[in-house]
Amino acid sequence: MRPLTHGELCDLCISHAAQRGAVFISSETGDREKPDVFALFKDGETVVYECKASRADFRADMNKPFRRNMETGIGSQRIYVVNKGVCKPSEIPSGWRLAVAEDLNALRMVIPCEPVCLRDRTRLHTFICDDRKALALIASSLASGKPPLPRDIFEVQIGVTEPSKDVADRLKEEGRCFVCMNRCRKDPSESYRCMDFFPDYGKILE
């Protein structure tokens, strides 16, 4: 499969958010921070998708001020969406999710749970974010006449890479966090909230 363009990655994210019940979606709108895709859900959750078609784009993104100071950024949930080989899970900032585009209509979440999975909220990290920026983004989009939701969306196939039952059971027995693999003493039901460094999930799944 050829690598997807930045625009194709954004289209994939827009459809992913719409498929999961977003009530408002914006693309590359905002003041200083212009998320590639921003989605608002009816329960108030906000999700930012950052699309990186190349490694150079991914590395440049790390230098943005709202990446270094997470509390100044938008989005209570944040996801990097990349082409295969652009980055490793261990390079993703703490609390972020990683999704790899498999083709024009399929995403594989390289994380212990699927993002925007509102029925399983306790397994998701929630950022403390600047709600005023999110409200300003929504207001400016609506003022410019952009509809809350795009017209053209398509079905997105989702795959999720999770630790196998054997690996999960072993980690539970050892009292180790499913995410950071360290003995952070979190209860197993809370281990997905770990703020520590994300591991390379390839090693977990070996």
N, C-alpha and C positions, 0 to 999 in steps of 0.2 A: 504493500500500500504506500502511496506517496504521502509525504507529510501534508497535513492540512494547512491552509493559509490562515492568517489571523482572523480574517472575516468568517471563514468556515468554522473555526473554533467558536467564535462568538455566536454564530447561528445555532450551533450545537447547544451552547449554554442557555440561550434564550428558550429553545424548545424544552430543554431539561427543566428549567424553572417553571415554564407554563404547564408542563405535564404534571408537575407536582403541586399545582394549585396557587401559583403566584397571582396576586391581584394587580400588581404593577410591575412592569419591567422597563428598564432604561438601558441604553447602550451608549457608552462613551459620552456621558453627560455629567456635568459637575463643574465646580470651581477649580480648586487646586488639584484635588484628587478626582480623576475621571475614570471610574471603574469601567472595565471593558463591558461587563454586564452587571447590573444591579437589579435585585428582585426584592419585592415586599410581599409578605404573606399576611393573611387575614388575622393571624394571631399576633402580629407586630414584629415577627422575626424579619430581619433584613439579611440578605445574602449577597456577597460580592464574589463574582467570578473574575479572575485575572487570567487571560489567555496568553500563552507564550508559545509561539510557533518555532522559536529557535533558542539555543542556549544563550546566545548573546543577549536576546531580549530578556530572558530570565535573570541573567546576572545583572543587567542594568536596572531591573526592577528592584533589586535588593537595596539600591542606594537611595531610593525615594524616602523622604523624611517620615511619611506615615507608615513605612515599613519598619524603620528603626524605632519609632515611637508608636506602638500599636494603638494606644488609647486615643490618638489623634485621627485614626482611620475610620472609615465607614464600614458598616456591616457587622452584625453580631455573629454571623457565620461567614467564613472566608475560604475560598477554594481556588487553588491553582489548577488550570486546565491546560495541558501541554501535549505536544507530540511525543511519541515514544523516543526515549533517549535524551530528552532535553535536560532532565534533572533526575536525581535520586531522591527517594523519600526522605533520606537523612538530611537533605539540603533544604527541606521545607521548613519555614519558621514555625516555632511552637504554636500549636493551636490551629494551624491551617490544615486544610484537607488537600489531597492531591488526586486529580482525575487525569487519566491518560486517554486520549482519543484513539480509538481502535480503527474507526473509519468515519464516513460522513454522518452516520447516525448511531454510533455506539460509544459509550464511555465506560471505562473501567476505573472504579474507585479504589485506589491503593491505600486503603485505610481500614481500621477495624470496624467501621460502620458507614452506612451510606449517609451523606449529608442531606440536609433538608428532609430528614426523616422525622417528622414531627411526632409520630407515635412513640419514638424512642429517644426523647430529648435528653434523658439523663446520661446517655452515652456520648453526647456532643459537648464540645467545649464552646462556651458562649463568651465572645469578646465584650468587654466594656468599651463602648464606642461613642462617638460624638453624634447623638441623635439630631442635633441641629443641622449638621451637614447633610444627613439623609433627608430631612424634611425640606431643606433648601433645594436639593437635587430633584426631589419629586415635584416641588412647586414650580421650578424653572422648566421642567419637562412639560408639565401640564399647561403652563402659561404660553409655551411655544407652540401649542396645538398638537403635541404628540399624544396619541392615544395611550391609555394605561397598559394595554396589551397589544402585541404585534398581531397582524393578520395571519401571517404565514408561519405555522409551526408544524413540526413533524414528530413522529414517534421516535423516542430515544431509547435504545436498548441499554440497560444498565447491568454491569457486572461488578461484583464487589469482592476484593481480595481480603479475606479474613483469616486469622489463625485457625488451623484445623482444630477439631475437638481434642485430639491428643495433645497438641501444643498448648491449647487453652487450659486443659486439665493439669498439665505439668506446671504451668506458670502459677495456677491457683494453689497447687500443693506447696510450691516453693515460696508462696507469698510475694510473688513478683508482679509488678505492674504490667499489664498487657501492652502498654504503649512504650514506656521508657525501658522496660525489661530490668529495671532496678528494683531494689527492695524499698520502695517509697512508702510502704505501709498503708497504701490505700485499700479500702475494702474492694473486693473484686467487682462489685456492682458499680463502683465509682472510678474504676481504673481508667476508663476512657476519657476522664476529665484531666488526666495527667498533663501538666504544662511542660514537662521535660522534653528533651531532645527526641524527636521521632526516630525510630530505628529503620534500618533497611529491611522491609518486610520480606524480601527474598530470603534473608537469613532465618526469619521466624518460620517460614513455610518449608524450609529444608527438612 
